[in-house]
Structure formats: C-alpha cells, structure tokens
Amino acid sequence: MLAIERRNEILGKLQNDKRVIVSELSDYYEVSEETIRRDLEKLEKDGYVTKSYGGAILNENINLEMPFNVRKNTNVVGKQRIAALLTELVNDGDSLMLDSSSTAVFIAKALKETKRNLTIITNSIEIIIELFDAQEWRVLSTGGLAQEGSFALVGPQTDQMLSAYHVSKAIISCKGFDIHNGITDSNELHARNKQTMLNRTEQGILAVDKSKFGKTAFALISRLDNISIIVTDEKPEEKWLRLFEEYRIKCIWP
C-alpha cells in the first residue's frame, strides 16, 4: 500500500471514530509505529488532524476540504438512502445538473441503474467516468480548472458552460446548512458553481445528510429561496420542518 493510500484510509477512520491510536494502526497496517507517526505528522501539517499522546484526533473544522476519496467513503449508508430517494424524483428523459459532491456520485450510480435517456451536465470528473457506459444518455462535462484532491472542474469557465444551458433539475450538496446562514460550502469556487446550477434550473434540489444540518461553512451557495426539494437521510427536527413549510420546500427522508 502506498503511503498516500494509507493516510487516506487513516483519515477515513478518523472521520468515523474521531480519533486513532498509533499502536493499533501499526498492527493493522503491519508497519512500524514510526511510520504511522510520520503519517500523522503529514496529516497534521495538512491541517486534518491534531496529534495527541499515542495517537491523533480529527480536526473538525468544517472549512477543511477532505480528499474526495475520503469523503465518498464517509456515511455511505446515508448517501445511498439519499440516492435511492432521488431516483423517485427523476423521470426518464430529464435534463439534470449534478455537482461534484461525493453524494452526487452515489446519485449518478443509482440513476444509471434505473433511468433512461437522461442528459447530465456535471463538473465532477468521478461522475463523468462513472457514466461513460450509460447507454442512451448524454453526458456533458463543464470544463474548467481541474482542482487537486476534489475530482472536480471549477472556476469561471465552469460557470460559463453551465450558464449556456437550462435544465429541469439541479441537484447539489453542501458542507453546511443553517437556518440563518443558508446553504454553504468550504470552497468559494465550488460554491459559485453550485450557485450557477441553481440559477439555471426549474427545480433546485438539495441532497444533504444529517451531519450538515446546523453547520455553516465559509462560502454562501444560496438562501433557501432557490430550493424546491430537500432530500436527507433521516427525519429532521421539528424546527427544520417548520422552516421548510415556511419556504414551501418539500422535504423527503426514508
């Protein structure tokens, strides 16, 4: 196993367990404790963890952008639930915009198994690869700047391409979703591209798991006015349901 693969797996463990122990990781990966300490030092230098005696704890700063391969392996069950619910909202022949979130990858996979003749516009490299063999589908890549670690194409070129189309549904996710601060992302370029998607659709759909509720990230994507439907993996608290009713947003959960 390459060192970067091991570090990504350690990040995944931290996402789930919030802390790791050097001796346990050393036994699991069959490497020396010194090797694990170097891994944790690199993760600390990158801002993902804080080293502690005998191990490390996760830095839960919402504005830190985790590597895509780590994010897509986090809360897999929740994302699968969201993806299954989304398939019921999409009709054969629809045109969709999908953002570059890990949740959107699960949605694309679920749609590929159940829908026909879709047109997909996306800035996600992972989704483009996933849909290469989707028969009878049209898959359009936005172009843009390839952003390291996110498997995404972002920036003004991405916005320019998105602005040339109008679709029946735009499906986005986010890093934070707060009653007062709206829908937010940790990365300004991603936030702007998601804004553009919502501006070019008849129906904005927010696909967001329970962990994002009540959190605020760095860059504003949108207020609730641009959202028609919210799809999540668990029933939200009553305060959220009252808010959705106020904005006439349909909320769907398993």
C-alpha positions in Angstrom: 0.0 0.0 0.0 1.3 3.5 -0.9 1.7 6.0 1.9 -0.9 8.3 0.5 -3.4 5.4 0.3 -2.7 4.6 4.0 -3.1 8.2 5.0 -6.4 8.4 3.2 -7.6 5.3 5.0 -6.5 6.8 8.3 -8.5 9.9 7.5 -11.5 7.7 6.8 -11.1 6.1 10.2 -10.8 9.5 11.8 -14.0 10.6 10.0 -15.9 7.7 11.6 -14.2 7.3 15.0 -12.8 10.9 15.6 -9.5 9.5 17.0 -6.9 6.9 16.2 -4.2 5.2 18.2 -0.6 4.7 16.8 -0.1 1.2 18.1 -3.4 0.0 16.7 -2.7 1.5 13.3 0.8 0.0 13.4 -0.7 -3.5 13.9 -3.5 -3.0 11.4 -1.2 -1.9 8.5 1.8 -4.0 9.6 4.2 -1.1 9.6 6.3 0.4 12.3 4.9 2.9 14.8 7.4 5.4 13.5 5.9 5.1 10.0 2.4 5.8 11.5 3.8 8.8 13.4 5.1 10.2 10.1 1.7 9.7 8.5 0.0 11.5 11.4 2.6 14.3 11.2 1.8 14.8 7.5 -1.9 14.8 8.2 -1.3 17.4 11.0 0.8 19.5 8.6 -2.1 19.5 6.1 -4.5 20.6 8.8 -6.6 17.4 9.0 -5.7 16.1 12.5 -4.2 17.2 15.8 -1.7 14.8 17.2 -2.2 13.7 20.8 -0.4 11.4 23.2 -0.2 8.0 21.5 -2.4 9.0 18.5 -4.4 11.8 16.9 -7.8 13.3 16.8 -9.8 14.7 13.9 -9.7 18.4 13.2 -13.4 19.0 12.7 -13.1 22.5 11.1 -15.9 22.5 8.6 -13.9 24.6 6.2 -11.3 21.9 5.7 -11.8 20.1 2.4 -11.2 16.4 2.9 -9.8 14.4 -0.1 -12.6 13.2 -2.3 -11.7 9.5 -1.8 -12.1 10.0 1.9 -15.4 11.9 1.6 -17.0 9.3 -0.7 -16.3 6.6 1.9 -17.9 8.5 4.7 -21.6 7.9 5.7 -22.0 5.6 2.7 -25.4 4.3 4.0 -26.8 7.8 4.3 -25.7 8.7 0.8 -27.2 5.5 -0.6 -30.5 6.3 1.1 -30.5 9.8 -0.4 -29.6 8.4 -3.8 -32.5 5.9 -3.7 -34.9 8.7 -2.8 -33.6 10.9 -5.6 -34.3 8.3 -8.3 -38.0 8.7 -7.5 -37.9 12.4 -8.3 -36.2 12.0 -11.7 -38.1 11.0 -14.8 -36.8 9.3 -17.9 -35.7 11.9 -20.4 -35.0 14.6 -17.7 -32.1 17.0 -18.0 -30.0 17.4 -14.8 -27.1 19.3 -13.4 -25.1 17.4 -10.8 -22.4 19.0 -8.7 -19.1 17.4 -7.8 -20.0 16.3 -4.3 -19.5 12.7 -3.2 -23.2 12.4 -2.6 -23.8 13.2 -6.3 -21.6 10.3 -7.3 -24.0 7.9 -5.4 -26.9 9.6 -7.1 -25.4 9.2 -10.5 -24.8 5.5 -9.9 -28.4 5.0 -8.7 -29.8 6.9 -11.7 -27.8 4.8 -14.1 -29.4 1.6 -12.8 -33.0 2.9 -13.0 -33.4 5.7 -15.6 -33.3 6.1 -19.4 -32.4 8.9 -21.8 -31.1 11.4 -19.2 -29.0 14.4 -20.1 -26.4 15.1 -17.4 -24.3 18.2 -17.1 -21.6 17.9 -14.4 -18.3 19.3 -13.2 -17.5 16.0 -11.5 -14.7 14.0 -13.1 -15.8 11.0 -11.0 -19.3 11.2 -12.4 -18.1 11.6 -15.9 -16.1 8.4 -15.6 -19.0 6.6 -13.8 -21.3 7.4 -16.7 -19.1 6.6 -19.7 -21.0 3.4 -20.3 -24.5 4.8 -19.6 -26.4 3.8 -22.8 -28.8 6.3 -24.4 -27.6 9.1 -22.0 -26.0 12.4 -23.0 -23.2 13.4 -20.5 -21.7 16.8 -20.8 -18.6 17.9 -19.0 -18.4 21.6 -18.0 -14.7 22.0 -18.4 -12.8 24.3 -16.1 -9.8 24.2 -13.8 -9.0 20.7 -12.5 -8.8 21.0 -8.7 -6.4 18.7 -6.9 -8.0 16.3 -4.5 -11.6 17.1 -5.3 -12.0 15.3 -8.7 -13.8 18.5 -9.9 -13.7 21.1 -12.6 -14.2 24.5 -11.2 -13.9 28.2 -11.9 -15.2 30.9 -14.3 -15.0 28.5 -17.3 -17.3 26.1 -15.5 -19.8 28.9 -14.8 -19.7 30.0 -18.4 -20.6 26.5 -19.6 -23.3 25.9 -17.0 -24.9 29.3 -17.9 -25.4 28.2 -21.5 -28.0 25.6 -20.5 -31.3 25.3 -18.7 -32.3 22.0 -17.1 -35.3 20.5 -15.4 -33.5 19.8 -12.1 -30.2 20.8 -10.5 -29.0 18.5 -7.7 -26.4 19.9 -5.3 -25.0 19.1 -1.9 -23.1 21.3 0.6 -20.8 21.4 3.6 -23.2 23.4 5.9 -26.9 24.1 6.1 -28.0 26.6 8.7 -31.3 28.3 9.4 -29.8 31.8 9.5 -26.8 31.4 7.2 -28.3 29.3 4.5 -26.5 26.7 2.3 -22.7 27.0 2.4 -19.6 25.3 1.1 -15.9 25.3 2.3 -14.6 26.3 -1.1 -15.6 29.5 -2.9 -15.2 28.1 -6.4 -17.4 25.2 -5.7 -20.0 27.5 -4.1 -20.1 29.7 -7.1 -20.5 26.8 -9.5 -23.4 25.5 -7.4 -25.0 28.9 -7.4 -24.9 28.9 -11.2 -26.5 25.4 -11.3 -29.4 26.6 -9.1 -29.8 29.7 -11.3 -30.2 27.5 -14.4 -32.9 25.2 -13.4 -36.7 24.9 -12.8 -36.2 22.9 -9.7 -33.3 23.2 -7.2 -32.8 20.0 -5.1 -30.6 19.9 -2.1 -29.2 16.5 -1.2 -27.8 16.7 2.3 -27.2 14.2 5.0 -27.9 14.8 8.7 -24.4 15.8 9.6 -24.6 19.1 7.6 -27.7 20.5 9.5 -26.9 23.4 11.8 -23.4 24.0 10.4 -22.0 26.9 8.5 -19.1 26.8 6.1 -17.0 29.6 4.5 -18.8 30.5 1.2 -22.5 31.1 0.6 -24.1 28.9 -2.1 -27.7 30.1 -1.7 -30.5 31.0 0.6 -33.5 28.7 0.8 -35.4 30.7 -1.9 -33.7 28.7 -4.7 -34.5 25.3 -3.3 -37.7 23.3 -4.1 -36.9 20.0 -2.5 -34.6 18.8 0.2 -33.6 15.1 0.4 -31.9 13.8 3.5 -31.1 10.5 5.2 -33.1 11.0 8.5 -36.1 12.9 9.6 -35.1 16.4 10.5 -36.0 18.1 13.8 -39.3 19.9 14.0 -37.6 23.4 13.8 -36.3 22.4 10.4 -39.7 21.1 9.2 -41.4 24.3 10.3 -38.7 26.3 8.3 -39.3 24.2 5.2 -43.0 24.7 5.5 -42.5 28.4 5.7 -40.5 28.4 2.5 -42.8 25.8 0.8 -39.9 23.4 0.5 -40.8 19.7 0.2 -38.5 17.6 2.5 -38.1 13.9 1.8 -36.4 11.3 4.1 -36.5 7.4 4.3 
